[in-house]
Amino acid sequence: MTAFTPEYRSPDTPTNDPAVKRSQRWRALAAVGAILAVAAVGLNAAVPTLKLNFRKEAVQPRESIFGIPTRMGPWVMIADHKMPQEVVDELGTELYVHRQYIDLRQADPALVEEYENAETKSDDLMRRLAMSAAEKSGSNGMYLHVAYYTGSVDTVPHIPDRCMLGAGFDMIARDTRMLAVPATGIDTDEGLPVSYSAFQDRSNAVGGARPVNRVAYFFHVNGDYEHDAITGVRKRLQNLFETHAYFAKIEIGTFGGEGTAAEERAMQDMTDFLTEALPEVEAILPDWDAVIGKTASADNGATAAAG
């Protein structure tokens, strides 16, 4: 008679027994639950100690964004566009301006004198002024788009790289450019970094040519300039040690001809326009040093009161 020898089974040995499998699953779930509970307790304890902020307080501009001047140096506004509501909904903010400016230096001097002397700038005068500048420069001037956001930790979805492609344009260039403009906190010898893109309409050709829409955009976020929506803006907004958050998307663009000469001219115009416009935009954006100072004062007062 052969003696019975029990089979040894390691706890890690797979089994087809349903009861054993259920028991293993319950043990695994219990372990995961315990880990999550410990992590939650640790996080709740760390938040006040490390002063982590998962929600951001809103920061209002110093002045109304609609107060950006209609004339900045030789650049004068010829149109103030209101976007359709569906576009505004996609933009994600009602605090925006979208304007068209022309360079008076490119217009007929007689028309410029008429403009300067006119008490009322009629639509007909502005139309003739714009046509005159376009004939000499070969472009439609410069558009300025500024959109303001605050209290959020995410970035704006409405950037030219996406909306222009959806509107039927082909992207023919995209890179980072440095513009020598006077921006707070930027070394003007190095320049202000901007995201630059160039687009051509897929269907529209004028005399066999396809005019180029050249666009540059960047952001002012919590007191600093960034040119990338993800690695710059989102990273800054998700800083858990900052209590407040805002950013402004600043976008400019011009429509002109093809070729190297036209591109060089567009870059010169962008630099010239921003030299006049950026100080005006900065003047309405929040004073971040003041925001930080108020936050620090409030924290110190709370600490003193607790002590």
Helices and strands as residue ranges (DSSP letters): H 18-50, E 57-58, G 65-67, E 71-72, E 75-80, H 85-91, E 96-103, G 104-106, H 109-117, H 123-137, E 142-150, H 160-166, E 169-179, E 192-201, E 212-221, E 224-226, I 229-234, H 235-237, E 244-256, H 260-284, H 288-306
